[in-house]
């Protein structure tokens, strides 16, 4: 339980993730994300983007999260995860996800809003990643080259 809390705290402290997908070809891209208490990860993206097209074909994704300000000398901390991605549907669910995403990534609430999604003034969609396993690198917690595999 302590490991999951430390992992959750770390994931809440970050907001940029590298998402890798595979459909007709491989795609990797950075996306801003938010996380809920159940470790579901949400991102907003254009449905015509390569990574979202790949998710339609194959919903298995891999992601990496790390603070790029870490130096070579710092104790390393970061996450690699594997899971399933899906588009968020339903007005109530979508509104909750947008509120969570905007609270994590403030500054463009007037753009990433339920009204703009409903009236299609933006083409973006919300996506949810349900993790299957997370590899939590944390040298401070687990020692040099230390990590813990957490299953979900």
C-alpha positions in Angstrom: 0.0 0.0 0.0 2.8 2.4 0.9 4.4 1.8 -2.6 1.1 2.6 -4.3 0.7 5.8 -2.3 4.3 6.9 -3.2 3.6 6.0 -6.8 0.3 8.0 -6.8 2.0 11.0 -5.2 4.7 10.9 -7.9 2.2 10.6 -10.7 0.2 13.5 -9.3 3.4 15.6 -9.2 3.9 15.3 -13.0 1.7 16.2 -15.9 3.6 15.2 -19.1 3.7 11.6 -20.3 5.2 9.9 -23.4 2.6 7.7 -25.0 3.5 4.9 -27.4 0.9 3.1 -29.6 1.0 0.6 -32.3 -1.7 0.2 -35.0 -0.6 0.2 -38.7 2.7 1.6 -37.5 4.4 2.7 -34.3 3.7 6.2 -32.8 5.2 7.9 -29.8 4.2 11.4 -28.5 4.1 13.6 -25.4 0.7 14.3 -23.9 -0.4 16.2 -20.9 -2.3 13.9 -18.5 -4.3 13.8 -15.3 -4.7 10.8 -12.9 -7.7 9.7 -10.8 -7.6 7.9 -7.4 -7.9 4.5 -9.2 -4.7 5.2 -11.2 -6.6 5.7 -14.4 -4.8 8.2 -16.6 -6.6 10.7 -18.9 -5.3 12.7 -21.8 -6.9 15.0 -24.4 -6.0 14.6 -28.1 -7.1 14.9 -31.7 -8.9 11.8 -32.9 -7.2 12.0 -36.3 -3.7 12.0 -34.7 -1.6 8.9 -35.4 -1.6 7.7 -31.8 -5.4 8.0 -31.6 -5.9 6.2 -34.9 -3.6 3.5 -33.5 -5.7 3.2 -30.4 -8.8 2.5 -32.6 -6.9 -0.5 -34.1 -5.0 -1.7 -31.0 -5.9 -0.2 -27.6 -2.7 -1.6 -25.9 -0.4 1.3 -25.0 2.9 1.9 -23.2 3.7 5.1 -21.4 6.8 6.7 -19.7 6.7 9.5 -17.2 9.8 11.2 -15.8 10.9 14.6 -14.8 13.3 15.8 -17.5 15.0 18.1 -15.1 16.7 15.1 -13.4 20.4 15.1 -13.9 22.6 12.1 -14.4 23.8 12.5 -10.8 20.3 12.6 -9.2 18.6 9.6 -7.7 16.4 8.5 -10.6 12.6 8.4 -10.4 10.1 7.6 -13.1 7.4 5.3 -14.4 6.9 2.9 -17.3 3.4 1.6 -17.6 1.4 -0.7 -19.9 -2.4 -0.6 -20.2 -5.5 -0.3 -22.3 -6.7 3.0 -23.8 -10.2 4.0 -24.7 -12.2 7.1 -25.7 -14.2 8.6 -22.8 -17.9 8.7 -23.6 -21.0 10.0 -21.9 -21.5 13.6 -21.0 -21.2 13.2 -17.2 -18.0 11.1 -17.5 -16.5 13.5 -20.0 -17.3 16.6 -17.8 -15.6 14.9 -14.8 -12.6 14.0 -16.8 -12.3 17.5 -18.3 -12.5 19.0 -14.7 -9.8 16.6 -13.5 -7.6 17.3 -16.5 -8.0 21.1 -16.2 -7.2 21.0 -12.5 -3.9 19.2 -13.3 -3.2 21.3 -16.4 -4.6 24.8 -15.6 -4.6 27.7 -18.1 -6.7 26.6 -21.0 -10.0 25.8 -19.3 -11.8 28.1 -21.8 -10.7 25.8 -24.6 -10.8 22.4 -22.9 -14.4 22.7 -21.7 -17.5 20.6 -21.8 -19.3 23.2 -24.0 -16.5 23.2 -26.6 -16.6 19.4 -26.7 -20.4 19.3 -27.0 -20.7 22.0 -29.7 -17.6 20.5 -31.5 -15.8 23.9 -31.6 -12.7 21.8 -30.9 -12.1 18.4 -32.4 -10.3 16.9 -29.4 -11.5 13.8 -27.5 -10.7 12.6 -24.0 -9.0 9.2 -23.6 -8.6 7.0 -20.5 -5.7 4.6 -19.9 -6.4 1.8 -17.5 -3.0 0.5 -16.3 -2.3 -3.2 -16.2 1.2 -2.9 -14.7 3.4 0.0 -13.6 7.1 -0.2 -13.2 8.0 2.5 -10.6 11.7 3.4 -10.7 12.7 5.1 -7.5 16.4 4.9 -6.4 15.7 6.9 -3.2 13.0 4.4 -2.2 14.4 1.1 -3.6 18.2 1.8 -3.9 20.4 2.1 -7.0 18.8 0.6 -10.1 15.8 -0.1 -7.8 12.2 -0.4 -9.0 8.9 -2.1 -8.0 6.5 -3.7 -10.4 2.9 -3.0 -9.4 0.0 -4.9 -11.0 -3.4 -3.4 -11.5 
